Amino acid sequence: MPTYVALLRGINLAGKRRVAMADLRAWLTELGYADARTLLQSGNAVFRTSKRPASVRRELEERLAAGAGFAVDCVVRTADELGAVVEADPLGTVADNGSRYLVSFLDRPAVAPDIAADAFAPELFHVGAHEVYFWVPEGIQRSPLLAAFPARKGEVATMRNWNTVTKLLAMARA
């Protein structure tokens, strides 16, 4: 049975759009998913199911809307897909702080923007298959790269720092 990682977008930020992780684990269990575990309070879940990723995402979003009372977009990856993200590590030779090395997980194939990868140096980005890696050495709040990076209409994207990504992978592989 495959192991999945679900990344919930935009919950528990500044006290808004609250979803308790105990509720999330209970809802995952109600959906028939095995070994439901969460990491941090920002909507990271690891679980097992034989269902296909698109079904998992649809079921999870429907259950979250019913339980939380508001829509929550999710990005779902298998443990192997998350492993490939970590193994690629395209900015690892420069990124020396896991809290400022970010991965934006997308719900569709990534598209390279019309800006040079080093246009905001020392900030950098790298476009992967379904994710974009960012190195923002001065942090997220002061990042001109993140402010300028284009979003595609209708795309679901949710960002995690490298520390969280590697912890999720360890949980998924345990």
C-alpha positions in Angstrom: 0.0 0.0 0.0 1.6 3.3 -1.0 2.5 6.0 1.4 1.3 9.5 0.7 2.1 13.0 1.9 -0.7 15.6 1.9 0.3 19.2 2.0 -2.6 21.5 3.0 -2.6 25.0 1.7 -3.2 28.1 3.8 -4.3 26.8 7.1 -3.4 27.8 10.7 -1.8 31.1 9.6 -1.9 33.9 12.1 -4.8 32.2 13.9 -7.0 32.0 10.8 -8.5 29.1 8.9 -7.9 26.8 11.9 -7.6 23.1 11.4 -6.6 21.0 14.4 -4.1 18.3 13.6 -6.0 15.8 15.8 -9.1 16.5 13.6 -7.0 16.0 10.4 -5.8 12.7 11.6 -9.3 11.6 12.6 -10.7 12.7 9.2 -7.9 10.7 7.4 -8.8 7.7 9.4 -12.5 8.1 8.6 -11.6 8.1 4.9 -10.0 4.7 5.5 -6.4 5.8 5.3 -4.0 3.9 7.5 -1.3 5.1 9.9 -2.3 8.8 9.7 0.3 11.1 11.2 0.8 14.8 11.1 3.9 17.1 11.4 3.7 20.6 12.8 0.5 22.7 12.8 0.7 23.8 9.1 -1.1 20.9 7.5 1.3 18.2 6.7 0.0 14.6 6.9 1.5 11.2 6.1 -0.7 8.1 5.6 -1.1 5.0 3.6 -3.9 4.0 1.1 -4.2 2.0 -2.0 -6.2 4.7 -3.7 -4.8 6.8 -6.5 -3.4 10.3 -5.9 -6.3 12.1 -7.7 -8.9 10.3 -5.6 -7.0 10.9 -2.4 -6.8 14.7 -3.1 -10.5 14.9 -4.0 -11.6 12.9 -1.0 -9.4 14.8 1.3 -10.5 18.3 0.1 -14.1 17.2 0.4 -13.7 15.9 3.9 -11.7 19.0 4.9 -14.4 21.3 3.6 -17.1 19.4 5.5 -15.1 19.2 8.7 -13.4 22.6 8.8 -16.3 24.6 7.2 -14.2 26.1 4.5 -12.3 25.0 1.4 -8.8 23.7 1.8 -6.7 23.1 -1.3 -4.3 20.1 -1.0 -1.2 18.9 -2.9 -0.6 15.2 -2.6 2.7 13.4 -3.3 3.7 9.7 -2.9 6.7 9.0 -0.7 8.7 8.2 -3.9 7.8 11.5 -5.4 8.8 13.4 -2.3 12.0 11.4 -2.3 12.8 12.5 -5.8 12.2 16.1 -4.7 14.8 15.7 -1.9 17.2 13.8 -4.1 17.2 16.4 -6.8 18.2 19.1 -4.3 19.2 21.6 -7.0 20.2 24.4 -4.7 21.8 22.4 -2.0 25.3 23.5 -2.8 24.3 27.1 -2.0 21.4 26.7 0.5 23.0 26.5 4.0 19.9 27.1 6.1 17.0 24.7 5.8 14.5 27.3 7.0 15.3 29.6 4.1 15.5 26.9 1.5 11.9 26.4 0.2 10.0 24.1 -2.1 6.7 25.2 -3.6 4.7 22.1 -4.4 2.4 22.5 -7.4 -0.8 20.6 -8.4 0.4 20.6 -12.1 3.6 20.6 -14.1 5.8 23.6 -13.3 6.5 26.2 -16.0 9.6 28.3 -16.0 8.9 32.0 -15.6 10.2 34.6 -17.9 12.9 35.7 -15.4 16.5 34.5 -15.1 17.2 32.1 -12.3 19.7 34.5 -10.7 17.9 37.7 -11.5 17.5 38.4 -7.7 20.8 37.0 -6.6 21.8 36.0 -4.0 18.2 34.7 -4.1 17.8 31.8 -6.5 15.2 29.5 -7.9 15.1 26.2 -9.8 12.0 24.9 -11.6 11.5 21.1 -11.2 8.8 18.8 -12.6 6.0 19.7 -10.3 7.8 22.0 -7.8 9.9 25.1 -7.6 12.8 25.4 -5.3 13.7 28.8 -3.8 16.8 29.9 -1.9 16.0 33.1 0.1 18.9 33.8 2.4 17.4 36.9 3.9 14.1 35.1 4.6 10.6 34.9 3.2 9.2 38.3 4.4 12.0 40.3 2.7 12.3 38.3 -0.5 12.0 40.2 -3.7 12.2 36.9 -5.6 9.1 35.5 -3.9 7.2 38.8 -4.4 8.1 38.8 -8.1 7.6 35.1 -8.9 4.5 34.7 -11.0 1.6 32.5 -10.0 -0.6 30.8 -12.6 -4.3 31.4 -12.3 -6.1 28.3 -10.9 -2.9 26.7 -9.8 -2.7 25.2 -6.3 0.8 25.8 -4.8 1.9 25.3 -1.2 5.3 26.0 0.1 7.4 24.1 2.8 10.9 24.8 4.0 13.6 22.2 3.5 13.6 21.2 7.1 9.9 20.3 6.9 10.3 18.5 3.5 13.1 16.3 4.8 11.2 15.5 8.1 8.1 14.6 6.0 10.2 12.3 3.8 11.7 10.6 6.9 8.1 10.1 8.3 7.0 8.7 4.9 9.8 6.3 4.7 9.6 5.1 8.4 
